[in-house]
Amino acid sequence: MTKRLYKLMDWARIEGVVYSEEDNPHDFLGVKKELTGYLFQTFLPYAKKVSVVVKAGNDAKEYPMELVDEEGFYAAYVTKLQAFDKIKYYYNVTKEDGTVTLIDDPYRFKSTIDDNVLRKFNAGICYDIYNYLGAHVKTIDGVKGTAFAVFAPNAIRVSVIGDFNGWDGRIHQMRRLSDSGVFEIFIPGVKPYDAYKYEIKFKGSAIAIKSDPYGFMSKLRPGNDSVVADMKSFDFTDKEWIKNRRAVRADEPMAIYEVSLSSFEADEGSKFPNYMEIANELCEYVKKEGYTHIEITPVMEYPLDESLGFQTIGYFAPTRRYGEPCDFMYLINHMHENGIGVILDVNFASFPRDDHGLSYFDGTNLYEHKDERQGLTPDKKMCIFNYGRKEVSNYLISCALFWINVYHADGIKINDVAKMVYLDYDRNENEYVANIYGGNENLEAIDLLKHLNSINEKMKLNAMIIADGNGYYPMLTEKLSNGGLGFSYAFNTGFSDNLTDYIYKDVPSRKYHYDELTHTTAYAYSENYILPLSHCNSFDAGGSLLYRILGDDKYKAANYKVLLGYLFTYPGKKLVFKEQLPKEINELIGNYNKDLLSLYKETKALYELDGSSEGFEWLENISSEKNILSFIRKSKSSETVLVVCNFSDESYEKYKLSVPFFGKYKEIFNSDSASYGGSDFINKRVKTSKKEKNAFRDDYISINVPPLGISIFNCTKVSE
């Protein structure tokens, strides 16, 4: 080694690189201008010999590099080069096996992230941070490669590892961008479908291998490597749909079909179907039945099949089980082309403790609270986000916006909102940390939800943000300006839980639980509600909904029909889970679901005043012995329908039913119709009301009430 080269060496920095403890290698690796020449430095531990090929203008010359450190640190001092800013160079590397490779130097490229982006990210207001963090295929100065960036503020060193560097954390050490906590590097030659992870060195020298929190694709489980994604090869054709997209108004019908992609069967020879296969099958069914939207249980990458996606690891990656990102884009695009909206579930309440995930990410509790009473679920199986950390709240907000902006989702349903907003949820008094005011509300989580909803409104994304809130927290759907949380809709799980609990009971016992069906009107208009008959009422309750209904197939079918009928006539938008109905029951009920949906969408009285008590009125809600309920629904134009639900297995002939006014009552729907596998105990003729005091009303009609059935009548006033 020449004296000049020796004097130019920063031995402390070299040692930092060699021992993988350097957090700003770009500062001295690559080429640096000295007084009389240029210093080239690189660390290539797999190299036997290295030379630098320098291109200046049209000239190219090769210079041998000296082995400065036996671990693989090479340097060369070159004089008489002109136009430093125009110098391009490559390393000619001879490996131990004798192969020769020409490589570009990742340390000659400037940062791909602007300081303003970092400032906004640290402040929690960089809503498109997914455009900067993660792995992004780019071309810089004519060189194709991938820019990597990750947030790990407490790490000593972060490296990108992958097949492209033999999973060696010494080779591509990243630079820390000021005090932002973000590490970044552009690696030439890394392309879509290359697998990678981050090797993170903690304080104390422990090393962890982590998947990318902002990764857009992953390997198929049980693999958990992040994969550089191709995000641009699919062209959406739903421009007109997005242009006209808006949240469903309170006075419009909305019937959502909730589906778990795990319920679809793959073609022979494959374990999982592809997103595109699912799209075609799902769209055909949803259109045929008449649903307006689909809601997909969490599709973000998850390690455990049994979790149905609710234990999310990769918040920005559609699960690889069913294909690639562009395949999932096809699914959403296909739905839009057929007039179907798409809502995606996300779980912001907790995340798994898997070693490759967010837990203890940079050697500290970066994404979760340090205190277990705040950072772990009561069973200590899942981590809870630290919503008060700006970068973490930014992570979650940008995640929701990512699926809306990049994948064209029409809505985001946030699961377990109650778990987010209450510090003591499922905890005893001494098992939680109160907020600064001594209360049990998670103020940081509430601020996050308000922030997300305000951005959705401010950016005019016209997407729905829906709360699965269990009805515990007030003013979920109230406007932000009025002190509410600003959600578009909230799940009324109290209604559906009461309804299913009631239907699971044997008929003789139902009279003791009659109020479970009626008391929900006390809060039916307190929020913009969606009535969910969701997976929670099936799998989470211990099996299929039909399995838990007592009786033979015909009995189950009848109960199922009256349950759905009550759901679709009660105030609120609708959601139904993809229940795997047995063939025998499907054959029994025929087109019941389809016809019920069609009636719902075509009858304004069944949806137009969902959010107002003016649209609903009980006629009979004290007949517990008979398990009969009756009520009317009204539209803005006074269109009126009358609904009679019989939850008993008794039929009633010439049943005296109070009606709201003198007029004609025509049955337009009956679940006991023979076409739906019933006994055909229906009302064929139009009923004209009669004058007689009955249940505090002046008029009544005499009707057939079918067993375990629902009858719906169109009501027309007649002058007396």
ABEGO torsion letter per residue (X at the ends): XBAAAAAABBAAAAAAAAAGABABAAAABEBBBBAABBBBBBBBAABABBBBBBBBEABBBBBBBBBABAAGBBBBBBBGBBGAAABBBBBBBBBAAGBBBBBBBAAABBBABBAAAAAAAAAGABAAAAAABEBBBBBBGGBBBBBBBBBBAABABBBBBBAAAGGBAAABBBBBBEAAGBBBBBBBGBBBGBBBBBBBBBBGGBBBBBBBAABABBBBOABABBBBBBAAABBBAAAAAAAABBBBBAABBBBBBBBBAAABBBBBGBABBBAAAAAAAAAAAAAAAGBABBBBBBABBBABAAAGGABBABAABBBAAAEBAAAAAAAAAAAAAAGBBBBBBBBAABBBABAABABGAAGBBAABBABAAAABBAAGABBBBBAABAAAAAAAAAAAAAAAAAAGBABBBBBGAAAAABAABGBBAAABBBBAAGBABBAAAAAAAAAAAAAAAAAGAGBBBBBBAGGABBGAABBAAAGBAGBABBBBAAAAAAAAAAAABBAAAAAAAAAAAAAAAAAAAABBBBBBBBAAABAAAGEBAAAABBEBAAAAAAAAAAAAAAAAABBEBBBBBBBBBBAAAAAAAEAAAAAAAAAAAABAAAAAAAABAAABBBABAABAAAGBBBBBBBBAAGBBBBBBBBABABBBBGBBBBBABBEBBBBABBAABAAAGBAGBBBABBBBBBBBBBGGBABBBBBBBBBGBBBBBBBBBBBX
